[in-house]
Amino acid sequence: MLGMEWSIQEIARKAGTTSRALRHYGELGLLPPSRIGGNGYRYYDQDALVRLQRILLLRELGLGLPAIAQVLDGQRDTATALRTHLRLLEQERERIGRQIASVRTTLDRTEKGEELMAEEVFDGFDHTRYEEEVTERWGRAAYEKGDRWWRSLSEREKRDFQDRQVAIARDFGQALRDGLAPDGEEAQAIARRHCEWLSGTVTPTRSYVIGLGEMYVADPRFTATYDRHGEGTAAFVRDALKVYAERHLGEDR
């Protein structure tokens, strides 16, 4: 395999994409060809194949091309980056598998007229899968506080909380499409709503909100959540939250 290379047409066919898309990635600096032949054709080596795999994986996670460029620039170690992708995909596979099993169980019990068990119905929708990550980022007390708060909510309250987040993300996306500035009045009003939404689980201090905004861009899962409302929305949210935090929030005590 050493020294092998493939033409742009071969890569496009094997990857299930188009030569036009590969040329576009090259123009953006995401996937430059390994070399260009005397005939003007583009050729790609094994390193380019791995880089394209990373691009396609990030696209599958919902990231836009600007966000993908940031991720690739921030992860120079290919093996480490691939391990991160693999872990995210395995987590997503496990979550989806649990949801499929949950729906099958619900369908089976419903058809048989049997009583439903809440633990089975909502398996795969459990927020506690983020326990280790939240604890590592903000401490055990932060996770336990949020966990107690979440479990205290009714199903209606949980849906309302999630709907608020969706509406905030959608409005951020619309503000970006409208060409508004993240430090402008409209975007700052959305940032205020975002912090009010956060206050249900944490005290949104300056450093917390700024750090959270950075995570929205750095973590592909969060980026995908916001960028589904338009490429660059996560970065717009980060910038708007930073301005709001610096203007209105106090330092940690």
N, C-alpha and C positions, 0 to 999 in steps of 0.2 A: 504493500500500500504506500510505502514511502515514495514521495516524489510524484504521486498521482495528481492529476488535475482534470478538471471537467470544463467543457464549454458552457456558455451561458444558457444555451438551449437545453443541454443535458441536465444542468442544475435545476432549471425551471421545471422540466418534466418530472424529475425525481422528487422535487419539493412540493409539487402540486401548485405551483405559482406560475407567473409569466415572466418572460424576458423583460418586458416593460417594467414590471415591478422591481426586478433586480437592478435594472438600470437606474430606476428612481432611488432605490436604496443607495446605490453608488453615488449618485449626485448629491445626496444628503450627507454622505460621509459615513453612512451606517455599514455599508458593505462594498468597499472598493475591490475591484478585481485584483487577483494576485499578479496578473500581467495582462498586457494587451498585445496580441500577436501582430505580426507584420500585415496581416490581412484586416486588422482593425477589430478582430473578434476578442471578446473578453473571456478570460480563463480564471478558474477558481481552484485553489488548492485545499488541503484538508483543514487548515486553520480557518479558511473562509467558510467551509462547510459547517464547522462548529459554530462560527459566529452567526451564520444564517439560522441554524437551529435555535440559537438563543433569541434571535429576533422573532422567529415564528412562535416560540414559546411565550414570549412576552406579549405578542399580538393576541395569542389565545387567551391570555389573562386579561385582555381588554385595554392594554396600554396603547396610547397613540405614539406616533413616531418620535415626536420631541421628547416624550418621557422615556422611550426606549433608548434614545441617544444618551440621556442622562444616566440611565442604569448601566449601560455598557461602558460609559466613561468612568463610572464609579466602581466598576468591577473588572479590574485589569487581569486578575487571576482567573483564567478560564475554568480550571478545575473547581475552584471555590464557587464560582458563579453557577456552574452546572449542578453542583451539590445543592445549592440554594433552590434552583429551579426544580430539581428532583424532589426535594422535600416538600415544596409547595404543591407540586402535582400529586404526590402521594397523599398529602393531607386532603386535597380536594377530592381525590378518588375515594378516600375513606369516608369523607363527609357525604358524597353523593351516594355511595354504597349504602350507608346507613339510612339516608332519606328514601332510597328505593325500597329497602326492606321495610321501613316504617309505613310507606304507602301501601305496600303489598299486604302487610298485616292489617292495616285499617280496612282495606278493601275486603279482605277475607272475613274479618270479624263482622263487617257491615252486612255482607251477603248472607252470613250465617245467623244474623240477628244476635250476635254475642256482644257482651259489654266491652266497651273500649277502655284501654288503660292509658292514662295520660303519658306515662313514661314511654310507652311504645309509640304513641301517636307523634310525639315530638322528638323522638330520637333522631339525631342528625341535625337538629336545629338548636342544639345546646350551646349557649354562649360560653360555657365553662371550658370549651376547648382552647380558649385564649388565656387560661389561668397562668400557665408558665410564662408566657410572653409578657402579660401585664405585670406579673410579680417581678420579673427581671427588669422591666423598664422603670416601674414606679413604686415597687415595694409591695410586700405582702398586705400591709394595711390597706393600700389603695384597692387591691383586688377584692379583699374581703368586704370593704365598704360597698363597692360596686355590686358585688354578688348579693349581699343582703338587700340592697335597694332593688335590684332586678327581681329577685324572688318575691319581694313584697308586692309587686305589681300584679294587677289582674291581667287576664289575656287582652282585654280591651285597652288597658293602659300601655301594655307592651307594644301593641300594634300602633297606638297613637304616637308613642315615642319614636318608633321606626319610621312612621309616616312623616314626622317632623323632619327627621334627618334627610329623607328623600326630597322633601320640598326645599330644604335649604340647599342641598346639592344642586337641584334643578335650577334654583334661582341664581346660584353662583354661575352655572353654565350659561344661563341666559344673559347675565351681566357681561360675561366675557364675550359672547357673540355680539352683544350690542356695542362692543368697543369701549366699555366703561373702564375707568382706572381703578385698581384695587384700593387706592387710598381715597377714592371719591365717596360722596355722601351715600349713594345707593349701595355700593359694595360694602361700605362700613356698616350700614344698617343690617345687611345680611350677616356680617361678621358678628354683630351684636346678638342677633338671633342664635347664631351658632354657639356662642359662649353661654347664652341663657339655656340652650339645650344641654350643653355639657354640665351645667350646674346641678342637674338632677343627680349626677353621680360623683362629681368631684368639685373642688373649689378651683375655678379656672384662674390660676395665677398667671402672671406674665410669662415666666419661664416655661410653665406647663403648656400654655397655648402656643407659644412659639415653637416649642419642641414637637408638639402634636402636628402643627402645620408642616414642619420639616419631614415628619414621618409620612404624611400623606403623599409626599413626592418620592421619598426614599424607598418606601415599601410598595412593591407592585400591587399587592392586594388592595391597599387603600387608594393608590393611583387609579386603578381600574374602576373603583367605586365612583370616583368623581369624574374621570375622563369619559365615562359612558355618556355624560351630558355634554361632551365636546372636548376635543383634544386641547390639553393645556389647562383644563379646569382645576386640576389638583394644584398646579403651580400658582394659579390665580387665587385659590383659597389660601394657600400658604402665605402669599404676599399680603392678602387682605387681613388675615388673622394676625400677622406680625405687626402691621400698622395699628390695628385695633388694640392689641395687647400693650404695645409701647405707649399708646395714648391714654388708655383707660384702666389698665390692670396694674395692681401693685406687685411688688417683689414677694417671693416666698418668705415666710417667716420661719 
